């Protein structure tokens, strides 16, 4: 996070542009990604990329993280510690991560790369998961980490369509984190910035 002070008049312009354009753009991107109709999903974004190999590497890193999240939610679901509504929420979030992973894997392939595979085993703090709150806190920590990772990935992509897609996934991860914090009785949005 930069400590640079931005003049008020520029903040108003940036805020207006962000609210007026970015919100609609990200919503449109999210819808297109879910329906598989974006340039990213069709693999058309590759032509504009100067650093395709680097973009594929970032995609594969994100894919590996999505696989870890899928496994973590599976662990939570099978723990026997989650009440029915929380279990349903965990399964929904796991479904989101599966959708992210499917899109990322297809995109890596369409860009000529080889998608990373899920690891056979993940090291999770199973000994510290004794009650539902422990599972929720563990999942919230993973989602917070995913938010941070996607936040760093967005500006790294050379391909702007990939950056928009990462921003869309970042938004979903942030919502997961907020909902999990709320379920724990914590402030769902503890700060103005992530």
LUMGU-920188 format. One line per 5 residues: their letters; for each residue x, y, z of N, C-alpha, C. Coordinates in pm, 1 decimal, always signed. Atoms other than C-alpha are relative to their C-alpha. Layout:
A = X/Y/Z/X/Y/Z/X/Y/Z | ...
//
This chain:
XXXXX = +83.8/-117.6/+0.0/+0.0/+0.0/+0.0/+88.2/+123.7/+0.0 | -79.5/-120.0/+12.6/+142.3/+331.1/-104.0/-43.3/+104.6/+101.4 | +30.8/-108.8/-91.2/+163.2/+621.5/+138.9/-6.9/+132.5/-72.7 | +5.3/-121.0/+79.0/+144.7/+873.2/-144.8/-130.2/+73.9/+26.0 | +118.8/-81.6/-20.9/-96.1/+1159.6/-79.8/-47.8/+48.6/-136.4
XXXXX = +59.1/-38.5/+127.2/-331.6/+1222.3/-371.5/-84.9/+124.2/+23.6 | +81.3/-120.4/-16.1/-480.1/+1573.4/-414.0/-149.2/-33.3/-8.8 | +143.7/+25.3/-7.2/-855.8/+1588.5/-338.1/-67.5/+1.5/-137.3 | +67.6/-8.4/+129.7/-953.4/+1692.8/-692.0/+25.9/-125.0/-84.4 | -28.0/+124.0/+72.1/-782.6/+1383.6/-833.8/-76.4/-117.1/+60.3
XXXXX = +78.1/+105.3/-62.4/-954.0/+1161.6/-578.1/-143.6/+1.3/-50.7 | +137.9/-8.6/+49.6/-1292.9/+1293.7/-692.9/-9.4/-54.3/-141.2 | +1.2/+48.2/+137.8/-1206.9/+1224.9/-1056.7/+18.7/-151.8/-2.2 | -24.6/+144.5/-2.9/-1066.5/+880.0/-981.2/-121.6/-74.4/+53.5 | +115.1/+65.5/-59.3/-1362.9/+791.1/-759.1/-115.5/-2.7/-99.5
XXXXX = +105.8/-8.0/+99.7/-1607.9/+908.0/-1027.7/+25.0/-100.9/-112.1 | -33.6/+95.2/+105.2/-1426.8/+705.2/-1294.6/-15.6/-143.3/+48.8 | +9.0/+135.1/-54.3/-1408.2/+402.6/-1068.6/-146.0/-42.4/+13.8 | +140.0/+34.2/-20.3/-1775.1/+410.9/-973.6/-73.4/-5.3/-132.8 | +72.2/-7.9/+126.3/-1890.5/+505.1/-1320.3/+39.6/-105.6/-100.1
XXXXX = -46.2/+92.2/+102.2/-1681.0/+261.1/-1519.7/+38.2/-135.7/+57.1 | -55.4/+126.4/-46.9/-1504.1/-4.8/-1313.4/-105.5/-93.3/+54.5 | +102.4/+86.3/-56.7/-1807.3/-133.1/-1125.7/-74.8/-73.7/-108.6 | +70.7/+62.1/+110.2/-1991.4/-199.5/-1448.9/+90.9/-96.8/-73.5 | -94.3/+84.9/+72.0/-1681.4/-343.5/-1614.7/+23.7/-130.7/+74.9
XXXXX = -25.3/+121.9/-75.4/-1608.7/-588.0/-1333.4/-124.1/-87.1/+6.1 | +122.0/+79.6/-2.4/-1972.2/-694.0/-1309.7/-19.2/-70.2/-133.2 | +11.6/+59.4/+132.1/-1980.5/-751.9/-1682.9/+101.1/-111.0/-20.4 | -103.9/+102.3/+11.6/-1654.6/-944.1/-1667.2/-38.9/-123.1/+80.8 | +39.3/+114.1/-83.3/-1782.1/-1159.7/-1381.1/-109.2/-81.5/-67.9
XXXXX = +108.4/+70.4/+68.8/-2098.8/-1244.2/-1572.8/+54.3/-74.8/-120.7 | -56.1/+64.2/+119.4/-1902.6/-1317.3/-1890.2/+85.7/-120.6/+37.6 | -83.7/+112.0/-42.0/-1655.7/-1537.8/-1702.6/-84.9/-118.4/+42.2 | +85.4/+109.0/-45.6/-1931.6/-1736.0/-1539.3/-71.7/-68.1/-115.7 | +69.6/+59.9/+113.4/-2105.5/-1787.3/-1871.5/+97.1/-50.3/-105.9
XXXXX = -101.1/+49.5/+93.5/-1778.3/-1856.6/-2054.6/+3.7/+74.4/-131.7 | +6.8/-71.9/+126.8/-1829.4/-1585.5/-2315.7/+103.9/+110.2/-14.1 | -96.0/-109.2/+11.2/-1543.3/-1344.8/-2244.4/+113.4/-35.9/-94.6 | -118.3/+23.9/+83.4/-1236.9/-1303.3/-2462.9/+97.5/-91.2/+72.6 | -86.7/+87.4/-79.1/-1046.5/-1468.9/-2178.5/-42.3/-145.0/-16.1
XXXXX = +46.9/+137.5/+7.6/-1264.0/-1778.3/-2184.6/+15.3/-56.9/-140.6 | -17.3/+46.8/+137.4/-1236.5/-1797.0/-2564.6/+146.6/-6.6/-39.5 | -143.0/+4.4/+30.2/-858.4/-1756.5/-2547.9/+43.5/+108.4/-96.5 | -34.2/-103.5/+95.9/-864.1/-1442.4/-2764.1/+91.3/+106.0/+58.4 | -82.9/-102.4/-61.6/-675.0/-1233.3/-2512.7/+148.4/-20.6/-22.9
XXXXX = -142.2/+32.3/+12.4/-344.4/-1402.5/-2592.6/+71.2/+86.8/-101.6 | -66.9/-74.0/+107.1/-275.1/-1201.6/-2905.0/+58.0/+132.0/+47.8 | -47.3/-129.2/-45.4/-234.4/-877.0/-2713.6/+106.0/-7.0/+107.6 | -93.2/+14.3/-110.3/+3.2/-1015.8/-2453.7/+144.2/+2.1/-48.3 | -142.8/-7.2/+32.8/+370.8/-922.3/-2469.7/+77.7/-104.4/+79.5
XXXXX = -71.0/+90.5/-88.2/+465.9/-1158.8/-2189.2/-89.8/-118.0/+34.5 | +93.2/+110.6/-16.3/+246.2/-1463.4/-2239.8/+50.7/-102.9/+100.1 | -56.4/+98.8/-91.7/+481.8/-1696.3/-2052.4/-15.3/+45.9/+145.1 | +16.4/-53.8/-135.3/+474.3/-1469.0/-1748.1/-144.7/-4.2/+44.9 | +141.9/+5.1/-32.7/+95.2/-1444.4/-1762.2/-42.9/-142.4/+32.8
XXXXX = +33.4/+141.0/-25.4/+65.8/-1824.5/-1781.2/+55.4/-43.0/+135.8 | -56.4/+32.2/-131.4/+295.8/-1853.4/-1478.2/-86.2/+53.6/+113.3 | +87.6/-57.8/-101.9/+73.0/-1619.3/-1277.6/-131.2/-77.7/+6.2 | +123.5/+79.8/+4.5/-234.9/-1811.8/-1392.8/+18.7/-133.6/+71.9 | -25.4/+128.7/-64.9/-78.2/-2139.6/-1279.7/+16.3/+14.8/+150.9
XXXXX = -10.9/-23.4/-144.7/+10.3/-1993.4/-939.3/-139.3/+17.4/+60.5 | +137.3/-18.5/-47.2/-352.3/-1882.0/-900.2/-74.8/-133.3/-1.4 | +64.4/+130.7/+9.4/-470.5/-2225.5/-1015.0/+40.6/-89.5/+117.1 | -45.9/+78.4/-114.5/-256.1/-2394.7/-749.7/-66.9/+42.8/+129.6 | +67.7/-51.5/-119.8/-409.5/-2170.4/-483.6/-147.1/-38.9/+2.0
XXXXX = +140.7/+40.1/+7.1/-760.5/-2248.8/-605.7/-15.3/-147.5/+37.9 | +4.3/+141.3/-37.6/-688.0/-2622.6/-576.1/+14.0/-16.9/+151.1 | -18.1/+7.2/-145.6/-568.3/-2566.5/-220.3/-128.7/+40.1/+71.3 | +125.6/-43.6/-61.0/-890.2/-2379.2/-137.3/-107.4/-108.3/-12.8 | +96.5/+108.9/+19.8/-1100.5/-2661.7/-285.2/+24.2/-109.8/+103.6
XXXXX = -35.2/+103.6/-97.7/-915.3/-2912.0/-66.2/-31.8/+44.7/+142.4 | +27.8/-51.4/-134.3/-951.6/-2689.0/+240.4/-149.4/-3.7/+30.3 | +144.9/+4.9/-21.8/-1326.6/-2658.0/+197.1/-49.2/-145.0/+10.1 | +35.8/+141.5/-11.7/-1346.8/-3034.8/+147.2/+30.8/-49.3/+141.1 | -37.2/+35.5/-136.6/-1162.3/-3080.8/+475.7/-104.4/+51.8/+98.8
XXXXX = +101.0/-57.7/-89.1/-1407.8/-2846.5/+647.2/-132.4/-72.7/-9.8 | +126.9/+69.7/+20.5/-1707.5/-3022.0/+493.4/+0.9/-138.9/+63.3 | -10.3/+136.3/-53.8/-1583.2/-3364.3/+603.7/+34.7/-4.2/+148.5 | -44.0/-3.5/-139.6/-1479.7/-3249.3/+951.7/-109.5/-40.4/+98.2 | +109.9/+27.2/-92.1/-1824.9/-3302.8/+1100.8/-22.0/+112.6/+99.2
XXXXX = +9.0/-111.5/-94.2/-1783.1/-2969.3/+1279.4/-95.7/+109.9/-45.2 | +82.0/-108.7/+53.7/-2004.1/-2755.7/+1055.5/-148.6/-30.8/+11.2 | +145.1/+11.4/-3.4/-2372.6/-2700.0/+1121.7/-53.0/+9.9/-142.8 | +55.2/+10.4/+134.1/-2602.5/-2748.1/+823.0/+8.6/+129.3/-82.9 | -8.5/-120.7/+84.1/-2628.0/-2382.0/+707.7/+144.6/+39.8/-32.9
XXXXX = -140.8/-33.8/+22.0/-2252.9/-2329.6/+746.3/+61.9/-99.7/-97.5 | -46.4/+101.4/+93.6/-2183.6/-2656.9/+565.3/-44.0/+35.5/-142.8 | +50.1/-40.0/+132.6/-2402.7/-2539.1/+275.1/+79.3/+118.8/-54.4 | -79.6/-116.0/+41.1/-2211.3/-2209.7/+266.1/+139.9/-44.2/-43.7 | -133.8/+50.2/+34.3/-1877.0/-2393.4/+263.9/-2.7/-70.9/-134.9
XXXXX = +11.3/+69.8/+128.0/-1996.1/-2609.7/-23.9/-20.3/+98.5/-115.4 | +17.1/-103.6/+101.6/-2108.1/-2300.7/-215.1/+133.1/+65.8/-32.8 | -129.9/-63.1/+22.2/-1770.2/-2135.5/-166.2/+95.7/-96.2/-71.1 | -83.3/+98.4/+68.8/-1596.0/-2458.1/-269.8/-37.4/-4.9/-148.7 | +44.9/-2.9/+139.2/-1807.6/-2450.6/-587.4/+54.9/+120.1/-75.0
XXXXX = -59.7/-119.1/+62.3/-1685.6/-2096.9/-657.1/+146.5/-26.1/-33.9 | -142.1/+29.2/+23.5/-1325.3/-2212.5/-620.8/+17.6/-100.7/-113.1 | -5.2/+95.2/+111.4/-1393.4/-2504.8/-855.0/-22.0/+71.8/-133.2 | +24.7/-77.5/+122.8/-1533.7/-2260.6/-1113.7/+123.1/+82.8/-36.1 | -123.1/-76.6/+25.1/-1224.1/-2039.5/-1074.2/+107.3/-92.2/-57.5
XXXXX = -103.8/+94.0/+44.2/-995.4/-2342.3/-1113.7/-26.7/-48.3/-142.4 | +33.3/+45.7/+136.1/-1180.7/-2467.6/-1423.0/+34.8/+106.6/-102.9 | -28.3/-108.8/+94.1/-1154.8/-2128.2/-1591.2/+150.6/+22.3/-13.9 | -145.1/-21.4/+4.9/-789.1/-2084.1/-1498.1/+69.9/-110.7/-78.1 | -62.0/+112.4/+71.2/-696.8/-2432.8/-1624.2/-26.7/+9.4/-150.8
XXXXX = +32.9/-14.6/+142.6/-880.8/-2379.3/-1955.2/+79.3/+113.6/-63.1 | -71.4/-116.2/+53.3/-715.0/-2040.9/-1998.5/+147.7/-31.6/-19.5 | -140.2/+39.9/+14.6/-366.4/-2180.9/-1936.2/+16.0/-85.1/-125.4 | -6.7/+85.6/+119.0/-433.9/-2447.3/-2199.6/-18.0/+80.4/-128.8 | +25.8/-79.9/+119.2/-573.1/-2194.9/-2448.1/+116.8/+91.1/-33.9
XXXXX = -117.6/-84.0/+23.0/-259.2/-1986.5/-2404.0/+122.7/-85.9/-29.3 | -109.1/+88.7/+37.6/-47.6/-2292.7/-2488.0/+79.9/-54.4/+116.2 | -72.1/+50.3/-116.7/+60.2/-2374.7/-2133.3/-59.4/-129.8/+51.1 | +48.7/+121.8/-64.7/+17.5/-2680.8/-1917.4/-45.3/+37.1/+140.6 | +49.3/-34.4/-133.8/-206.2/-2629.4/-1613.3/+66.1/-85.6/+107.4
XXXXX = -51.7/+76.1/-112.9/-58.2/-2730.3/-1280.1/-109.6/-93.2/+49.3 | +95.6/+95.1/-56.0/-224.1/-3026.7/-1113.3/-16.2/+28.0/+149.4 | +19.2/-8.4/-144.6/-371.7/-3032.1/-768.2/+99.9/-93.0/+66.7 | -92.0/+85.9/-74.2/-128.8/-3169.0/-513.1/-77.1/-115.7/+60.8 | +70.6/+113.1/-60.2/-212.8/-3512.1/-374.3/-34.8/+24.7/+147.5
XXXXX = +23.0/-29.3/-141.8/-188.9/-3377.6/-16.9/+34.8/+144.9/+29.3 | -27.0/-135.6/-47.8/-202.3/-3038.9/+153.2/+19.6/-6.9/+150.5 | -24.2/-4.6/-144.1/-74.5/-2954.6/+497.2/-91.4/+106.3/+60.0 | +94.4/-88.9/-66.5/-361.9/-2804.5/+692.5/+9.3/-20.7/+150.6 | -10.5/+10.4/-146.0/-377.5/-2735.6/+1067.8/-114.1/-82.5/+61.1
XXXXX = +112.0/+83.0/-43.6/-614.6/-3026.0/+1133.5/-6.4/-17.8/+151.9 | -0.5/+16.4/-146.2/-506.3/-3060.2/+1498.0/-65.3/+117.4/+72.0 | +57.7/-117.7/-65.3/-630.0/-2709.4/+1571.9/-146.8/+22.4/-37.1 | +140.7/-12.6/+39.7/-974.6/-2761.8/+1415.4/-85.6/-85.3/+92.9 | +75.5/+72.2/-103.2/-1185.6/-2855.2/+1717.0/-149.4/+32.8/-1.3
XXXXX = +140.2/-42.2/+2.9/-1509.5/-2664.4/+1658.0/-25.7/+81.6/-126.9 | +37.6/-70.8/+121.2/-1699.4/-2482.2/+1385.9/+77.4/+131.6/-16.3 | -70.5/-128.5/+7.7/-1537.3/-2146.4/+1468.6/+144.0/-17.5/-48.1 | -137.2/+25.9/+44.5/-1192.6/-2298.4/+1413.8/+4.8/-20.2/-151.4 | +6.0/+24.8/+143.8/-1291.4/-2417.3/+1066.4/-27.3/+131.7/-73.7
XXXXX = +30.8/-129.0/+62.4/-1442.8/-2077.7/+982.7/+120.3/+93.7/+1.5 | -118.1/-86.4/-11.6/-1133.2/-1894.3/+1107.9/+109.2/-44.3/-98.3 | -96.9/+55.3/+95.0/-909.4/-2124.5/+900.3/-38.7/+39.4/-142.8 | +46.9/-35.7/+134.4/-1122.6/-2067.0/+587.9/+12.7/+150.2/-23.7 | -11.6/-145.7/+14.4/-1130.7/-1691.0/+650.2/+144.8/+40.2/-25.0
XXXXX = -141.6/-29.0/+22.3/-751.1/-1686.9/+670.4/+44.0/-33.7/-141.2 | -32.8/+36.1/+138.4/-723.6/-1868.7/+338.3/-59.4/+100.5/-98.2 | +63.0/-97.5/+89.6/-970.1/-1629.3/+176.2/+72.0/+134.6/+6.3 | -76.0/-124.1/-13.1/-779.3/-1330.1/+313.5/+129.8/-9.9/-79.8 | -121.6/+21.2/+78.5/-462.6/-1476.0/+162.0/-27.4/+3.8/-149.0
XXXXX = +36.6/-2.4/+142.0/-641.2/-1524.7/-170.8/-24.4/+142.7/-47.1 | +22.9/-140.9/+34.1/-752.9/-1161.2/-168.9/+134.2/+69.4/-22.4 | -131.8/-62.4/+11.6/-393.9/-1049.9/-111.8/+72.3/-47.6/-125.9 | -68.7/+54.4/+117.9/-262.7/-1281.7/-385.5/-57.1/+56.5/-129.1 | +60.6/-54.8/+121.6/-512.2/-1167.3/-647.6/+24.3/+150.2/-10.9
XXXXX = -28.9/-143.4/+1.7/-456.1/-805.0/-547.1/+139.1/+25.7/-56.9 | -134.8/-13.5/+55.3/-87.9/-851.8/-626.0/+6.9/-44.9/-145.3 | -4.0/+53.4/+136.2/-162.2/-1046.3/-946.2/-57.3/+96.8/-103.0 | +67.6/-85.8/+98.1/-389.6/-788.9/-1110.1/+97.8/+88.3/-77.4 | -89.0/-87.7/+77.3/-116.0/-536.6/-1199.6/+115.8/-72.9/-68.7
XXXXX = -111.7/+74.4/+57.1/+133.9/-810.1/-1290.2/-32.0/-52.0/-139.5 | +37.9/+52.8/+130.6/-63.5/-943.4/-1586.8/+31.5/+100.2/-108.5 | -24.1/-82.7/+117.5/+58.6/-807.2/-1915.9/-129.9/+13.8/-80.3 | +125.8/+3.9/+72.8/-275.9/-902.3/-2070.2/-108.7/+62.8/+87.3 | +98.4/-73.1/-79.4/-542.7/-657.9/-1947.8/-128.1/-79.7/+22.7
XXXXX = +118.3/+84.2/-19.5/-826.8/-907.3/-2000.9/+22.5/-95.6/+116.8 | -32.2/+85.8/-113.3/-650.1/-1140.8/-1759.0/-3.0/+78.8/+130.1 | +2.4/-83.9/-119.6/-608.8/-855.5/-1513.4/-143.9/+23.5/+45.3 | +141.1/-19.4/-35.1/-983.6/-785.8/-1527.1/-60.0/-127.5/+57.8 | +50.5/+127.2/-51.9/-1060.7/-1154.8/-1474.9/+50.6/-23.8/+142.2
XXXXX = -56.1/+15.7/-134.8/-826.3/-1166.6/-1173.7/-69.7/+93.4/+97.8 | +71.3/-95.2/-85.7/-998.7/-857.8/-1035.0/-139.6/-51.0/+33.9 | +131.7/+57.5/-24.4/-1333.8/-1031.0/-1072.4/+7.9/-111.1/+104.4 | -18.7/+107.6/-98.0/-1207.3/-1336.4/-882.7/+36.1/+59.3/+135.3 | -36.5/-68.4/-124.2/-1052.4/-1104.4/-622.3/-126.2/+45.0/+73.7
XXXXX = +125.3/-45.2/-61.7/-1398.9/-958.1/-560.4/-74.6/-114.8/+66.4 | +67.3/+117.2/-56.0/-1543.8/-1304.8/-503.7/+71.0/-46.1/+127.2 | -76.6/+41.4/-118.6/-1263.2/-1395.0/-261.3/-24.7/+95.7/+116.6 | +25.7/-99.5/-105.8/-1321.1/-1071.0/-69.3/-138.7/-20.0/+61.2 | +133.7/+27.6/-54.4/-1691.5/-1152.7/-38.4/+2.8/-123.0/+89.8
XXXXX = -12.9/+119.5/-84.2/-1604.5/-1499.5/+95.0/+57.7/+38.4/+136.5 | -66.6/-40.5/-124.5/-1372.8/-1343.5/+351.3/-96.0/+77.3/+90.5 | +93.4/-80.8/-78.8/-1636.6/-1091.9/+462.9/-110.3/-87.0/+60.3 | +107.2/+87.4/-50.1/-1909.1/-1356.9/+495.8/+52.1/-89.8/+112.5 | -57.8/+85.8/-104.7/-1680.8/-1585.8/+695.6/+27.2/+79.3/+127.8
XXXXX = -21.5/-84.9/-118.2/-1582.7/-1299.3/+927.1/-133.6/+27.8/+69.4 | +132.4/-25.1/-56.5/-1951.7/-1219.5/+976.0/-49.6/-124.2/+75.5 | +41.7/+124.9/-64.3/-2024.5/-1586.7/+1056.6/+73.0/-21.4/+132.6 | -77.2/+10.1/-124.3/-1753.6/-1564.7/+1324.3/-39.1/+107.2/+101.5 | +39.1/-109.1/-88.6/-1922.3/-1258.8/+1475.7/+98.1/+115.5/-2.6
XXXXX = -98.7/-107.4/+14.9/-1637.7/-1034.2/+1357.7/-51.3/+103.1/-100.3 | +33.7/-103.3/+97.0/-1664.6/-710.4/+1164.8/+30.9/-53.4/-139.4 | -24.6/+58.9/+130.4/-1709.3/-834.4/+807.3/+92.9/+83.1/-89.2 | -86.0/-88.7/+80.1/-1530.6/-532.2/+660.1/+78.5/+85.4/+99.6 | -70.5/-66.2/-108.7/-1269.1/-431.7/+917.0/+76.4/+126.0/-37.7
XXXX = -77.1/-117.3/+41.8/-1098.6/-162.8/+708.5/-52.0/+49.1/-135.5 | +42.7/-58.2/+127.4/-1155.5/+65.2/+410.9/+79.1/-55.1/-118.2 | -85.2/+55.9/+105.6/-881.1/-110.9/+214.7/+37.5/-143.2/+36.4 | -44.5/+136.7/-27.0/-776.5/-474.0/+173.8/+149.3/-8.6/-16.3
//
